């Protein structure tokens, strides 16, 4: 049975990084056939195209989920919201979408 990890990615106004972030997560997990993943995006009330970009990707990639907050709550409450959507059987990881940390490290370390 494959292990599964839920990746919680809280963001606000990250349209410049979203596509690269998703691509790097996808590519890093393709290399591992014993790990399955889901990517849970939490939109902390963005006012750019981040949300639209993720919605388009959700149609093509069922591993991606999007939760949109109705106002700006900040990083910690956004991350906590993400945990509410994680299956209790999954492992979980938290990362920002700003690409300051390498998204590939999640698959490598898992």
Gaussian input, Z-matrix of N, CA and C with variables (Angstrom, degrees):
# hf/3-21g

backbone

0 1
 N
 C     1     B1
 C     2     B2     1     A1
 N     3     B3     2     A2     1     D1
 C     4     B4     3     A3     2     D2
 C     5     B5     4     A4     3     D3
 N     6     B6     5     A5     4     D4
 C     7     B7     6     A6     5     D5
 C     8     B8     7     A7     6     D6
 N     9     B9     8     A8     7     D7
 C    10    B10     9     A9     8     D8
 C    11    B11    10    A10     9     D9
 N    12    B12    11    A11    10    D10
 C    13    B13    12    A12    11    D11
 C    14    B14    13    A13    12    D12
 N    15    B15    14    A14    13    D13
 C    16    B16    15    A15    14    D14
 C    17    B17    16    A16    15    D15
 N    18    B18    17    A17    16    D16
 C    19    B19    18    A18    17    D17
 C    20    B20    19    A19    18    D18
 N    21    B21    20    A20    19    D19
 C    22    B22    21    A21    20    D20
 C    23    B23    22    A22    21    D21
 N    24    B24    23    A23    22    D22
 C    25    B25    24    A24    23    D23
 C    26    B26    25    A25    24    D24
 N    27    B27    26    A26    25    D25
 C    28    B28    27    A27    26    D26
 C    29    B29    28    A28    27    D27
 N    30    B30    29    A29    28    D28
 C    31    B31    30    A30    29    D29
 C    32    B32    31    A31    30    D30
 N    33    B33    32    A32    31    D31
 C    34    B34    33    A33    32    D32
 C    35    B35    34    A34    33    D33
 N    36    B36    35    A35    34    D34
 C    37    B37    36    A36    35    D35
 C    38    B38    37    A37    36    D36
 N    39    B39    38    A38    37    D37
 C    40    B40    39    A39    38    D38
 C    41    B41    40    A40    39    D39
 N    42    B42    41    A41    40    D40
 C    43    B43    42    A42    41    D41
 C    44    B44    43    A43    42    D42
 N    45    B45    44    A44    43    D43
 C    46    B46    45    A45    44    D44
 C    47    B47    46    A46    45    D45
 N    48    B48    47    A47    46    D46
 C    49    B49    48    A48    47    D47
 C    50    B50    49    A49    48    D48
 N    51    B51    50    A50    49    D49
 C    52    B52    51    A51    50    D50
 C    53    B53    52    A52    51    D51
 N    54    B54    53    A53    52    D52
 C    55    B55    54    A54    53    D53
 C    56    B56    55    A55    54    D54
 N    57    B57    56    A56    55    D55
 C    58    B58    57    A57    56    D56
 C    59    B59    58    A58    57    D57
 N    60    B60    59    A59    58    D58
 C    61    B61    60    A60    59    D59
 C    62    B62    61    A61    60    D60
 N    63    B63    62    A62    61    D61
 C    64    B64    63    A63    62    D62
 C    65    B65    64    A64    63    D63
 N    66    B66    65    A65    64    D64
 C    67    B67    66    A66    65    D65
 C    68    B68    67    A67    66    D66
 N    69    B69    68    A68    67    D67
 C    70    B70    69    A69    68    D68
 C    71    B71    70    A70    69    D69
 N    72    B72    71    A71    70    D70
 C    73    B73    72    A72    71    D71
 C    74    B74    73    A73    72    D72
 N    75    B75    74    A74    73    D73
 C    76    B76    75    A75    74    D74
 C    77    B77    76    A76    75    D75
 N    78    B78    77    A77    76    D76
 C    79    B79    78    A78    77    D77
 C    80    B80    79    A79    78    D78
 N    81    B81    80    A80    79    D79
 C    82    B82    81    A81    80    D80
 C    83    B83    82    A82    81    D81
 N    84    B84    83    A83    82    D82
 C    85    B85    84    A84    83    D83
 C    86    B86    85    A85    84    D84
 N    87    B87    86    A86    85    D85
 C    88    B88    87    A87    86    D86
 C    89    B89    88    A88    87    D87
 N    90    B90    89    A89    88    D88
 C    91    B91    90    A90    89    D89
 C    92    B92    91    A91    90    D90
 N    93    B93    92    A92    91    D91
 C    94    B94    93    A93    92    D92
 C    95    B95    94    A94    93    D93
 N    96    B96    95    A95    94    D94
 C    97    B97    96    A96    95    D95
 C    98    B98    97    A97    96    D96
 N    99    B99    98    A98    97    D97
 C   100   B100    99    A99    98    D98
 C   101   B101   100   A100    99    D99
 N   102   B102   101   A101   100   D100
 C   103   B103   102   A102   101   D101
 C   104   B104   103   A103   102   D102
 N   105   B105   104   A104   103   D103
 C   106   B106   105   A105   104   D104
 C   107   B107   106   A106   105   D105
 N   108   B108   107   A107   106   D106
 C   109   B109   108   A108   107   D107
 C   110   B110   109   A109   108   D108
 N   111   B111   110   A110   109   D109
 C   112   B112   111   A111   110   D110
 C   113   B113   112   A112   111   D111
 N   114   B114   113   A113   112   D112
 C   115   B115   114   A114   113   D113
 C   116   B116   115   A115   114   D114
 N   117   B117   116   A116   115   D115
 C   118   B118   117   A117   116   D116
 C   119   B119   118   A118   117   D117
 N   120   B120   119   A119   118   D118
 C   121   B121   120   A120   119   D119
 C   122   B122   121   A121   120   D120
 N   123   B123   122   A122   121   D121
 C   124   B124   123   A123   122   D122
 C   125   B125   124   A124   123   D123
 N   126   B126   125   A125   124   D124
 C   127   B127   126   A126   125   D125
 C   128   B128   127   A127   126   D126
 N   129   B129   128   A128   127   D127
 C   130   B130   129   A129   128   D128
 C   131   B131   130   A130   129   D129
 N   132   B132   131   A131   130   D130
 C   133   B133   132   A132   131   D131
 C   134   B134   133   A133   132   D132
 N   135   B135   134   A134   133   D133
 C   136   B136   135   A135   134   D134
 C   137   B137   136   A136   135   D135
 N   138   B138   137   A137   136   D136
 C   139   B139   138   A138   137   D137
 C   140   B140   139   A139   138   D138
 N   141   B141   140   A140   139   D139
 C   142   B142   141   A141   140   D140
 C   143   B143   142   A142   141   D141
 N   144   B144   143   A143   142   D142
 C   145   B145   144   A144   143   D143
 C   146   B146   145   A145   144   D144
 N   147   B147   146   A146   145   D145
 C   148   B148   147   A147   146   D146
 C   149   B149   148   A148   147   D147
 N   150   B150   149   A149   148   D148
 C   151   B151   150   A150   149   D149
 C   152   B152   151   A151   150   D150
 N   153   B153   152   A152   151   D151
 C   154   B154   153   A153   152   D152
 C   155   B155   154   A154   153   D153
 N   156   B156   155   A155   154   D154
 C   157   B157   156   A156   155   D155
 C   158   B158   157   A157   156   D156
 N   159   B159   158   A158   157   D157
 C   160   B160   159   A159   158   D158
 C   161   B161   160   A160   159   D159
 N   162   B162   161   A161   160   D160
 C   163   B163   162   A162   161   D161
 C   164   B164   163   A163   162   D162
 N   165   B165   164   A164   163   D163
 C   166   B166   165   A165   164   D164
 C   167   B167   166   A166   165   D165
 N   168   B168   167   A167   166   D166
 C   169   B169   168   A168   167   D167
 C   170   B170   169   A169   168   D168
 N   171   B171   170   A170   169   D169
 C   172   B172   171   A171   170   D170
 C   173   B173   172   A172   171   D171
 N   174   B174   173   A173   172   D172
 C   175   B175   174   A174   173   D173
 C   176   B176   175   A175   174   D174
 N   177   B177   176   A176   175   D175
 C   178   B178   177   A177   176   D176
 C   179   B179   178   A178   177   D177
 N   180   B180   179   A179   178   D178
 C   181   B181   180   A180   179   D179
 C   182   B182   181   A181   180   D180
 N   183   B183   182   A182   181   D181
 C   184   B184   183   A183   182   D182
 C   185   B185   184   A184   183   D183
 N   186   B186   185   A185   184   D184
 C   187   B187   186   A186   185   D185
 C   188   B188   187   A187   186   D186
 N   189   B189   188   A188   187   D187
 C   190   B190   189   A189   188   D188
 C   191   B191   190   A190   189   D189
 N   192   B192   191   A191   190   D190
 C   193   B193   192   A192   191   D191
 C   194   B194   193   A193   192   D192
 N   195   B195   194   A194   193   D193
 C   196   B196   195   A195   194   D194
 C   197   B197   196   A196   195   D195
 N   198   B198   197   A197   196   D196
 C   199   B199   198   A198   197   D197
 C   200   B200   199   A199   198   D198
 N   201   B201   200   A200   199   D199
 C   202   B202   201   A201   200   D200
 C   203   B203   202   A202   201   D201
 N   204   B204   203   A203   202   D202
 C   205   B205   204   A204   203   D203
 C   206   B206   205   A205   204   D204
 N   207   B207   206   A206   205   D205
 C   208   B208   207   A207   206   D206
 C   209   B209   208   A208   207   D207
 N   210   B210   209   A209   208   D208
 C   211   B211   210   A210   209   D209
 C   212   B212   211   A211   210   D210
 N   213   B213   212   A212   211   D211
 C   214   B214   213   A213   212   D212
 C   215   B215   214   A214   213   D213
 N   216   B216   215   A215   214   D214
 C   217   B217   216   A216   215   D215
 C   218   B218   217   A217   216   D216
 N   219   B219   218   A218   217   D217
 C   220   B220   219   A219   218   D218
 C   221   B221   220   A220   219   D219
 N   222   B222   221   A221   220   D220
 C   223   B223   222   A222   221   D221
 C   224   B224   223   A223   222   D222
 N   225   B225   224   A224   223   D223
 C   226   B226   225   A225   224   D224
 C   227   B227   226   A226   225   D225
 N   228   B228   227   A227   226   D226
 C   229   B229   228   A228   227   D227
 C   230   B230   229   A229   228   D228
 N   231   B231   230   A230   229   D229
 C   232   B232   231   A231   230   D230
 C   233   B233   232   A232   231   D231
 N   234   B234   233   A233   232   D232
 C   235   B235   234   A234   233   D233
 C   236   B236   235   A235   234   D234
 N   237   B237   236   A236   235   D235
 C   238   B238   237   A237   236   D236
 C   239   B239   238   A238   237   D237
 N   240   B240   239   A239   238   D238
 C   241   B241   240   A240   239   D239
 C   242   B242   241   A241   240   D240
 N   243   B243   242   A242   241   D241
 C   244   B244   243   A243   242   D242
 C   245   B245   244   A244   243   D243
 N   246   B246   245   A245   244   D244
 C   247   B247   246   A246   245   D245
 C   248   B248   247   A247   246   D246
 N   249   B249   248   A248   247   D247
 C   250   B250   249   A249   248   D248
 C   251   B251   250   A250   249   D249
 N   252   B252   251   A251   250   D250
 C   253   B253   252   A252   251   D251
 C   254   B254   253   A253   252   D252
 N   255   B255   254   A254   253   D253
 C   256   B256   255   A255   254   D254
 C   257   B257   256   A256   255   D255
 N   258   B258   257   A257   256   D256
 C   259   B259   258   A258   257   D257
 C   260   B260   259   A259   258   D258
 N   261   B261   260   A260   259   D259
 C   262   B262   261   A261   260   D260
 C   263   B263   262   A262   261   D261
 N   264   B264   263   A263   262   D262
 C   265   B265   264   A264   263   D263
 C   266   B266   265   A265   264   D264
 N   267   B267   266   A266   265   D265
 C   268   B268   267   A267   266   D266
 C   269   B269   268   A268   267   D267
 N   270   B270   269   A269   268   D268
 C   271   B271   270   A270   269   D269
 C   272   B272   271   A271   270   D270
 N   273   B273   272   A272   271   D271
 C   274   B274   273   A273   272   D272
 C   275   B275   274   A274   273   D273
 N   276   B276   275   A275   274   D274
 C   277   B277   276   A276   275   D275
 C   278   B278   277   A277   276   D276
 N   279   B279   278   A278   277   D277
 C   280   B280   279   A279   278   D278
 C   281   B281   280   A280   279   D279
 N   282   B282   281   A281   280   D280
 C   283   B283   282   A282   281   D281
 C   284   B284   283   A283   282   D282
 N   285   B285   284   A284   283   D283
 C   286   B286   285   A285   284   D284
 C   287   B287   286   A286   285   D285
 N   288   B288   287   A287   286   D286
 C   289   B289   288   A288   287   D287
 C   290   B290   289   A289   288   D288
 N   291   B291   290   A290   289   D289
 C   292   B292   291   A291   290   D290
 C   293   B293   292   A292   291   D291
 N   294   B294   293   A293   292   D292
 C   295   B295   294   A294   293   D293
 C   296   B296   295   A295   294   D294
 N   297   B297   296   A296   295   D295
 C   298   B298   297   A297   296   D296
 C   299   B299   298   A298   297   D297
 N   300   B300   299   A299   298   D298
 C   301   B301   300   A300   299   D299
 C   302   B302   301   A301   300   D300
 N   303   B303   302   A302   301   D301
 C   304   B304   303   A303   302   D302
 C   305   B305   304   A304   303   D303
 N   306   B306   305   A305   304   D304
 C   307   B307   306   A306   305   D305
 C   308   B308   307   A307   306   D306
 N   309   B309   308   A308   307   D307
 C   310   B310   309   A309   308   D308
 C   311   B311   310   A310   309   D309
 N   312   B312   311   A311   310   D310
 C   313   B313   312   A312   311   D311
 C   314   B314   313   A313   312   D312
 N   315   B315   314   A314   313   D313
 C   316   B316   315   A315   314   D314
 C   317   B317   316   A316   315   D315
 N   318   B318   317   A317   316   D316
 C   319   B319   318   A318   317   D317
 C   320   B320   319   A319   318   D318
 N   321   B321   320   A320   319   D319
 C   322   B322   321   A321   320   D320
 C   323   B323   322   A322   321   D321
 N   324   B324   323   A323   322   D322
 C   325   B325   324   A324   323   D323
 C   326   B326   325   A325   324   D324
 N   327   B327   326   A326   325   D325
 C   328   B328   327   A327   326   D326
 C   329   B329   328   A328   327   D327

   B1=1.4480
   B2=1.5269
   B3=1.3236
   B4=1.4568
   B5=1.5209
   B6=1.3142
   B7=1.4588
   B8=1.5291
   B9=1.3241
   B10=1.4580
   B11=1.5214
   B12=1.3218
   B13=1.4566
   B14=1.5250
   B15=1.3130
   B16=1.4594
   B17=1.5222
   B18=1.3105
   B19=1.4668
   B20=1.5225
   B21=1.3154
   B22=1.4646
   B23=1.5223
   B24=1.3273
   B25=1.4625
   B26=1.5271
   B27=1.3115
   B28=1.4573
   B29=1.5320
   B30=1.3239
   B31=1.4707
   B32=1.5226
   B33=1.3136
   B34=1.4657
   B35=1.5196
   B36=1.3204
   B37=1.4683
   B38=1.5323
   B39=1.3064
   B40=1.4694
   B41=1.5296
   B42=1.3319
   B43=1.4596
   B44=1.5342
   B45=1.2910
   B46=1.4654
   B47=1.5261
   B48=1.3360
   B49=1.4658
   B50=1.5315
   B51=1.3145
   B52=1.4672
   B53=1.5269
   B54=1.3221
   B55=1.4661
   B56=1.5254
   B57=1.3097
   B58=1.4654
   B59=1.5273
   B60=1.3189
   B61=1.4598
   B62=1.5370
   B63=1.3178
   B64=1.4670
   B65=1.5212
   B66=1.3036
   B67=1.4639
   B68=1.5192
   B69=1.3004
   B70=1.4692
   B71=1.5282
   B72=1.3274
   B73=1.4690
   B74=1.5271
   B75=1.3301
   B76=1.4700
   B77=1.5188
   B78=1.3141
   B79=1.4665
   B80=1.5179
   B81=1.3081
   B82=1.4609
   B83=1.5264
   B84=1.3231
   B85=1.4590
   B86=1.5278
   B87=1.3204
   B88=1.4729
   B89=1.5229
   B90=1.3099
   B91=1.4599
   B92=1.5299
   B93=1.3201
   B94=1.4580
   B95=1.5245
   B96=1.3227
   B97=1.4634
   B98=1.5268
   B99=1.3041
   B100=1.4634
   B101=1.5363
   B102=1.3367
   B103=1.4634
   B104=1.5279
   B105=1.3188
   B106=1.4560
   B107=1.5286
   B108=1.3086
   B109=1.4573
   B110=1.5147
   B111=1.3136
   B112=1.4538
   B113=1.5224
   B114=1.3024
   B115=1.4554
   B116=1.5234
   B117=1.3265
   B118=1.4640
   B119=1.5225
   B120=1.3265
   B121=1.4652
   B122=1.5264
   B123=1.3271
   B124=1.4557
   B125=1.5285
   B126=1.3435
   B127=1.4564
   B128=1.5311
   B129=1.3243
   B130=1.4591
   B131=1.5337
   B132=1.3434
   B133=1.4606
   B134=1.5371
   B135=1.3275
   B136=1.4680
   B137=1.5263
   B138=1.3284
   B139=1.4572
   B140=1.5305
   B141=1.3331
   B142=1.4555
   B143=1.5335
   B144=1.3213
   B145=1.4639
   B146=1.5240
   B147=1.3152
   B148=1.4707
   B149=1.5228
   B150=1.3075
   B151=1.4549
   B152=1.5323
   B153=1.3109
   B154=1.4702
   B155=1.5202
   B156=1.3110
   B157=1.4626
   B158=1.5265
   B159=1.3120
   B160=1.4646
   B161=1.5231
   B162=1.3229
   B163=1.4738
   B164=1.5297
   B165=1.3155
   B166=1.4701
   B167=1.5299
   B168=1.3079
   B169=1.4554
   B170=1.5274
   B171=1.3265
   B172=1.4718
   B173=1.5284
   B174=1.3102
   B175=1.4621
   B176=1.5248
   B177=1.3226
   B178=1.4663
   B179=1.5243
   B180=1.3107
   B181=1.4623
   B182=1.5268
   B183=1.3142
   B184=1.4661
   B185=1.5280
   B186=1.3248
   B187=1.4660
   B188=1.5310
   B189=1.3239
   B190=1.4600
   B191=1.5208
   B192=1.3358
   B193=1.4602
   B194=1.5199
   B195=1.3298
   B196=1.4572
   B197=1.5191
   B198=1.3202
   B199=1.4581
   B200=1.5290
   B201=1.3267
   B202=1.4643
   B203=1.5226
   B204=1.3168
   B205=1.4661
   B206=1.5272
   B207=1.3237
   B208=1.4635
   B209=1.5208
   B210=1.3324
   B211=1.4598
   B212=1.5196
   B213=1.3165
   B214=1.4553
   B215=1.5243
   B216=1.3370
   B217=1.4674
   B218=1.5273
   B219=1.3129
   B220=1.4534
   B221=1.5148
   B222=1.3341
   B223=1.4688
   B224=1.5217
   B225=1.3213
   B226=1.4690
   B227=1.5286
   B228=1.3267
   B229=1.4679
   B230=1.5349
   B231=1.3189
   B232=1.4675
   B233=1.5224
   B234=1.3034
   B235=1.4692
   B236=1.5279
   B237=1.3190
   B238=1.4686
   B239=1.5224
   B240=1.3126
   B241=1.4616
   B242=1.5220
   B243=1.3231
   B244=1.4616
   B245=1.5114
   B246=1.3205
   B247=1.4667
   B248=1.5312
   B249=1.3211
   B250=1.4640
   B251=1.5305
   B252=1.3344
   B253=1.4623
   B254=1.5288
   B255=1.3192
   B256=1.4636
   B257=1.5353
   B258=1.3201
   B259=1.4633
   B260=1.5208
   B261=1.3155
   B262=1.4653
   B263=1.5375
   B264=1.3221
   B265=1.4659
   B266=1.5284
   B267=1.3162
   B268=1.4650
   B269=1.5240
   B270=1.3169
   B271=1.4549
   B272=1.5268
   B273=1.3182
   B274=1.4599
   B275=1.5202
   B276=1.3252
   B277=1.4556
   B278=1.5211
   B279=1.3168
   B280=1.4623
   B281=1.5214
   B282=1.3321
   B283=1.4663
   B284=1.5284
   B285=1.3230
   B286=1.4631
   B287=1.5183
   B288=1.3099
   B289=1.4738
   B290=1.5229
   B291=1.3211
   B292=1.4621
   B293=1.5248
   B294=1.3385
   B295=1.4632
   B296=1.5271
   B297=1.3237
   B298=1.4664
   B299=1.5286
   B300=1.3332
   B301=1.4663
   B302=1.5235
   B303=1.3223
   B304=1.4580
   B305=1.5314
   B306=1.3299
   B307=1.4642
   B308=1.5201
   B309=1.3134
   B310=1.4753
   B311=1.5231
   B312=1.3082
   B313=1.4614
   B314=1.5219
   B315=1.3358
   B316=1.4690
   B317=1.5127
   B318=1.3244
   B319=1.4741
   B320=1.5200
   B321=1.3205
   B322=1.4607
   B323=1.5263
   B324=1.3125
   B325=1.4674
   B326=1.5194
   B327=1.3107
   B328=1.4551
   B329=1.5239
   A1=109.87
   A2=115.25
   A3=119.70
   A4=111.38
   A5=115.30
   A6=120.57
   A7=106.72
   A8=116.27
   A9=119.84
   A10=109.78
   A11=114.43
   A12=120.78
   A13=108.79
   A14=115.39
   A15=122.50
   A16=107.24
   A17=115.64
   A18=121.30
   A19=107.70
   A20=115.66
   A21=121.64
   A22=107.80
   A23=115.31
   A24=121.00
   A25=108.80
   A26=115.68
   A27=121.40
   A28=108.53
   A29=115.58
   A30=117.61
   A31=110.65
   A32=113.84
   A33=122.79
   A34=106.88
   A35=115.58
   A36=122.26
   A37=112.88
   A38=116.17
   A39=121.64
   A40=112.18
   A41=118.04
   A42=120.35
   A43=112.80
   A44=118.22
   A45=121.11
   A46=112.18
   A47=117.71
   A48=121.42
   A49=114.52
   A50=117.91
   A51=121.57
   A52=112.62
   A53=118.10
   A54=119.94
   A55=112.26
   A56=117.27
   A57=119.86
   A58=110.66
   A59=117.05
   A60=120.97
   A61=110.28
   A62=116.94
   A63=121.55
   A64=110.50
   A65=116.91
   A66=121.31
   A67=111.37
   A68=116.83
   A69=120.60
   A70=111.95
   A71=117.04
   A72=119.73
   A73=109.62
   A74=117.19
   A75=121.36
   A76=111.51
   A77=116.84
   A78=120.64
   A79=112.29
   A80=117.37
   A81=119.22
   A82=111.85
   A83=117.96
   A84=119.77
   A85=112.40
   A86=118.56
   A87=121.10
   A88=110.93
   A89=116.51
   A90=121.67
   A91=112.32
   A92=117.12
   A93=120.56
   A94=109.35
   A95=116.43
   A96=118.73
   A97=112.78
   A98=118.68
   A99=120.80
   A100=113.21
   A101=116.13
   A102=120.45
   A103=109.20
   A104=115.99
   A105=121.58
   A106=107.01
   A107=117.52
   A108=119.87
   A109=110.74
   A110=114.53
   A111=122.67
   A112=106.39
   A113=115.62
   A114=121.86
   A115=107.31
   A116=115.90
   A117=121.81
   A118=108.38
   A119=114.99
   A120=120.60
   A121=109.21
   A122=115.54
   A123=122.27
   A124=106.80
   A125=115.82
   A126=121.59
   A127=108.85
   A128=115.57
   A129=122.10
   A130=110.47
   A131=114.86
   A132=123.63
   A133=112.85
   A134=115.67
   A135=120.79
   A136=110.50
   A137=115.43
   A138=120.05
   A139=110.79
   A140=116.02
   A141=121.51
   A142=107.62
   A143=118.47
   A144=122.47
   A145=114.06
   A146=118.11
   A147=121.48
   A148=111.91
   A149=116.05
   A150=121.52
   A151=110.78
   A152=117.72
   A153=121.91
   A154=111.79
   A155=117.09
   A156=120.88
   A157=110.89
   A158=116.73
   A159=120.31
   A160=110.50
   A161=118.00
   A162=120.75
   A163=110.82
   A164=117.19
   A165=120.82
   A166=110.61
   A167=116.43
   A168=120.94
   A169=111.07
   A170=117.32
   A171=121.42
   A172=111.55
   A173=117.00
   A174=121.24
   A175=110.53
   A176=116.74
   A177=122.15
   A178=112.81
   A179=117.16
   A180=121.24
   A181=109.66
   A182=116.50
   A183=122.07
   A184=112.99
   A185=117.75
   A186=121.02
   A187=111.39
   A188=115.97
   A189=121.21
   A190=110.20
   A191=115.16
   A192=122.50
   A193=108.15
   A194=115.78
   A195=121.20
   A196=109.54
   A197=115.29
   A198=122.56
   A199=105.82
   A200=116.00
   A201=121.17
   A202=109.30
   A203=116.21
   A204=121.44
   A205=109.98
   A206=116.47
   A207=121.54
   A208=113.89
   A209=115.85
   A210=120.09
   A211=107.73
   A212=117.17
   A213=121.64
   A214=109.28
   A215=115.19
   A216=120.64
   A217=111.84
   A218=117.98
   A219=121.45
   A220=111.29
   A221=116.62
   A222=120.90
   A223=115.45
   A224=118.86
   A225=119.72
   A226=113.77
   A227=119.91
   A228=118.36
   A229=112.48
   A230=117.30
   A231=120.68
   A232=110.45
   A233=116.08
   A234=120.79
   A235=109.81
   A236=117.37
   A237=120.46
   A238=110.66
   A239=117.66
   A240=121.30
   A241=109.92
   A242=116.96
   A243=120.84
   A244=112.12
   A245=117.51
   A246=121.03
   A247=111.80
   A248=116.85
   A249=119.92
   A250=112.27
   A251=117.75
   A252=122.17
   A253=113.12
   A254=117.42
   A255=121.42
   A256=109.33
   A257=116.03
   A258=120.99
   A259=108.47
   A260=117.24
   A261=121.12
   A262=112.44
   A263=118.65
   A264=121.55
   A265=112.54
   A266=116.86
   A267=121.35
   A268=111.76
   A269=114.28
   A270=120.47
   A271=106.12
   A272=117.70
   A273=120.25
   A274=110.26
   A275=114.14
   A276=121.56
   A277=107.86
   A278=115.91
   A279=122.00
   A280=108.11
   A281=115.62
   A282=120.17
   A283=108.87
   A284=116.49
   A285=121.48
   A286=108.95
   A287=115.89
   A288=121.52
   A289=112.76
   A290=117.75
   A291=120.59
   A292=114.02
   A293=117.24
   A294=124.12
   A295=113.30
   A296=117.59
   A297=120.00
   A298=110.47
   A299=115.80
   A300=120.83
   A301=107.13
   A302=116.40
   A303=120.52
   A304=110.01
   A305=118.50
   A306=120.63
   A307=113.13
   A308=117.53
   A309=122.04
   A310=112.49
   A311=117.07
   A312=120.38
   A313=113.09
   A314=116.86
   A315=118.85
   A316=110.38
   A317=117.61
   A318=120.81
   A319=110.99
   A320=117.21
   A321=120.28
   A322=111.74
   A323=116.31
   A324=120.26
   A325=113.13
   A326=116.70
   A327=120.33
   A328=109.63
   D1=134.72
   D2=179.72
   D3=-73.74
   D4=142.19
   D5=170.84
   D6=-78.24
   D7=150.27
   D8=179.12
   D9=-128.81
   D10=138.58
   D11=177.96
   D12=-121.46
   D13=137.25
   D14=173.80
   D15=-100.65
   D16=122.31
   D17=-179.72
   D18=-102.31
   D19=116.09
   D20=179.75
   D21=-94.90
   D22=120.78
   D23=-178.15
   D24=-124.87
   D25=96.96
   D26=176.37
   D27=-81.97
   D28=141.63
   D29=-178.78
   D30=-152.80
   D31=161.28
   D32=170.57
   D33=-148.65
   D34=118.28
   D35=177.35
   D36=56.59
   D37=61.43
   D38=179.97
   D39=-119.00
   D40=30.78
   D41=-176.16
   D42=-56.73
   D43=-28.95
   D44=-179.04
   D45=-72.65
   D46=-20.61
   D47=-175.07
   D48=-111.41
   D49=-16.31
   D50=-170.76
   D51=-56.69
   D52=-52.23
   D53=-176.06
   D54=-62.87
   D55=-42.90
   D56=178.00
   D57=-65.81
   D58=-40.32
   D59=178.79
   D60=-59.04
   D61=-49.67
   D62=-179.89
   D63=-61.18
   D64=-45.16
   D65=-179.74
   D66=-59.96
   D67=-44.23
   D68=-178.59
   D69=-68.05
   D70=-37.38
   D71=175.18
   D72=-64.15
   D73=-50.12
   D74=-179.73
   D75=-56.53
   D76=-48.99
   D77=-177.85
   D78=-63.83
   D79=-37.41
   D80=-178.47
   D81=-69.53
   D82=-31.78
   D83=179.23
   D84=-85.16
   D85=-19.70
   D86=174.77
   D87=-62.99
   D88=-30.43
   D89=-177.73
   D90=-73.55
   D91=-14.06
   D92=-177.50
   D93=-118.01
   D94=117.16
   D95=-177.92
   D96=-92.48
   D97=0.67
   D98=179.25
   D99=-105.65
   D100=4.85
   D101=-179.14
   D102=-126.89
   D103=129.91
   D104=171.87
   D105=-107.52
   D106=158.84
   D107=-178.22
   D108=-146.69
   D109=162.38
   D110=166.19
   D111=-134.90
   D112=148.37
   D113=-178.44
   D114=-115.50
   D115=113.75
   D116=-177.99
   D117=-105.98
   D118=106.41
   D119=177.59
   D120=-88.72
   D121=134.83
   D122=174.69
   D123=-116.92
   D124=110.32
   D125=179.96
   D126=-86.27
   D127=110.00
   D128=-178.92
   D129=-86.18
   D130=57.67
   D131=174.39
   D132=65.05
   D133=52.47
   D134=177.87
   D135=-67.20
   D136=151.61
   D137=174.64
   D138=-123.67
   D139=26.37
   D140=173.97
   D141=-118.98
   D142=-157.66
   D143=-176.71
   D144=-92.20
   D145=8.72
   D146=-179.06
   D147=-52.55
   D148=-50.81
   D149=-176.45
   D150=-60.28
   D151=-44.67
   D152=179.82
   D153=-62.99
   D154=-40.71
   D155=179.19
   D156=-62.71
   D157=-42.18
   D158=179.99
   D159=-69.32
   D160=-40.62
   D161=178.03
   D162=-57.29
   D163=-42.64
   D164=178.69
   D165=-63.19
   D166=-39.66
   D167=-179.06
   D168=-70.87
   D169=-34.87
   D170=178.85
   D171=-58.82
   D172=-33.83
   D173=-179.96
   D174=-64.36
   D175=-38.42
   D176=-177.74
   D177=-86.53
   D178=-29.93
   D179=-172.71
   D180=-125.62
   D181=105.40
   D182=-176.58
   D183=-72.90
   D184=-5.68
   D185=176.68
   D186=-79.64
   D187=-9.76
   D188=-175.55
   D189=-104.93
   D190=131.97
   D191=177.14
   D192=-124.14
   D193=151.45
   D194=179.38
   D195=-130.82
   D196=126.60
   D197=173.55
   D198=-116.33
   D199=126.36
   D200=-177.46
   D201=-110.29
   D202=122.91
   D203=178.64
   D204=-84.01
   D205=149.99
   D206=-174.81
   D207=-85.80
   D208=-8.72
   D209=173.13
   D210=-155.91
   D211=172.12
   D212=-179.42
   D213=-81.33
   D214=113.19
   D215=-179.87
   D216=-101.17
   D217=-18.43
   D218=-176.74
   D219=98.69
   D220=169.37
   D221=-173.39
   D222=-62.04
   D223=-48.25
   D224=-174.88
   D225=-64.86
   D226=-47.84
   D227=176.03
   D228=-62.93
   D229=-32.80
   D230=178.32
   D231=-64.76
   D232=-44.74
   D233=178.58
   D234=-63.15
   D235=-42.84
   D236=178.54
   D237=-60.40
   D238=-39.01
   D239=175.86
   D240=-59.12
   D241=-41.22
   D242=178.14
   D243=-58.75
   D244=-41.33
   D245=179.19
   D246=-62.47
   D247=-28.35
   D248=177.58
   D249=-64.63
   D250=-18.95
   D251=-177.52
   D252=-104.73
   D253=4.87
   D254=-179.96
   D255=-88.18
   D256=130.81
   D257=174.76
   D258=-64.04
   D259=136.71
   D260=-175.86
   D261=-64.84
   D262=-14.41
   D263=178.17
   D264=-87.24
   D265=-11.52
   D266=-176.70
   D267=-89.70
   D268=154.13
   D269=164.81
   D270=-77.49
   D271=164.41
   D272=179.97
   D273=-139.37
   D274=148.69
   D275=176.88
   D276=-141.62
   D277=150.71
   D278=179.90
   D279=-120.88
   D280=135.71
   D281=177.63
   D282=-150.65
   D283=149.46
   D284=173.12
   D285=-85.42
   D286=154.84
   D287=-179.63
   D288=-88.06
   D289=2.94
   D290=-174.52
   D291=-79.04
   D292=0.07
   D293=177.59
   D294=65.38
   D295=18.88
   D296=174.87
   D297=-70.99
   D298=-33.43
   D299=172.13
   D300=-104.88
   D301=148.45
   D302=-179.70
   D303=-75.35
   D304=117.47
   D305=179.98
   D306=-60.74
   D307=-25.97
   D308=179.74
   D309=-62.47
   D310=-24.07
   D311=-178.22
   D312=-63.74
   D313=-25.94
   D314=179.65
   D315=-63.04
   D316=-50.77
   D317=179.40
   D318=-66.44
   D319=-40.34
   D320=-179.07
   D321=-63.25
   D322=-42.87
   D323=-177.36
   D324=-78.90
   D325=-25.11
   D326=-179.22
   D327=-73.35

